[in-house]
Amino acid sequence: MTLSAHRDALDPMLPVAVRVASVHRETYDTCTVVTEPAGGALPGFTPGQFSMLYHYGVGEVPISISGDPGVADRLVYTIRAVGAVSGALINRRPGDLIGMRGPFGASWPVQEAQGKDVLIVAGGIGLAPLRPVIYHILRHRTDYGRLILLYGARSPRELLFTKELKHWNAQRDLQVLTTVDTGGGANWHGHVGVVTTLFDFLKLRPERIVAMTCGPEIMMRFVVRQLEAQHITDERIYLSMELNMKCAVGFCGHCQMGPYFLCKDGTVFNYAQMRRWMGRREL
């Protein structure tokens, strides 16, 4: 490799080509895209990191990595079609090339959580960035205590990873509770209501809990209230903040929130860092 080529390979602003290995439809507007190397090797990642995915001729968007961090040579992304780029990405086919930068960002505190119970609270597509945490804990099960997943979606048809939810719930010391905002008729027999209503079914040991949450900001604010009511300290409550990210390296400034660049300093923060800034406008 020439010096110029080596420098280009390390340029965080330069997408590299990856090949789509498979596309699995999760819901009517969400797909999981598995990518593999188009040449060379894919970088590793830690739970909570994201990539910038580029569709040639359309644009680039930040997408959280939703796969197993213990599996090399593939990166997995669960993408909801909410615009031109994400819509184009979920319509890729096996063998197609897309551009990828990263992985970027901070990690969920999987090391700090060793020896403790882990509570995961996710809303909608927010389960995707937390899915690698579940994979990691199941791969290193003896390093952790209880694992609890609370997951909510707007309707049954918008629940992600439904087969895995059933598989996870069958695991020892792994409790999965799901809820939907609207029941969707006779085919839904689970809980109905916002995700915070699931706290009524838990018995937590607050001194042992590390909590991780991802979803709409309004949801996370109410989750934090529930966690604080359970006497879980702000330093052990972690959130994924993913607003307005454009460059992923703290250059453009679009994602600045108070003193933080969400892309570079996060996207994972503890609530002690975010308490002052969440819900404030024009930061």
Secondary structure, DSSP 8 states (H G I E B T S, - for coil): --HHHHHHHT-TTS-EEEEEEEEEEEETTEEEEEEEESSS------TT-EEEEEETTTEEEEEEB-S-TTS-S-EEEEEE--SHHHHHHTT--TT-EEEEEEEES----TTTTTTSEEEEEEEGGGHHHHHHHHHHHHHTGGG---EEEEEEESSGGG-S-HHHHHHHHTSTTEEEEEEESS--STT--SEES-GGGGGGG----GGGEEEEEES-HHHHHHHHHHHHHTT--GGGEEEE---S-SSSSSSS-TTEETTEEHHHH-SEEEHHHHTTTTT-S--
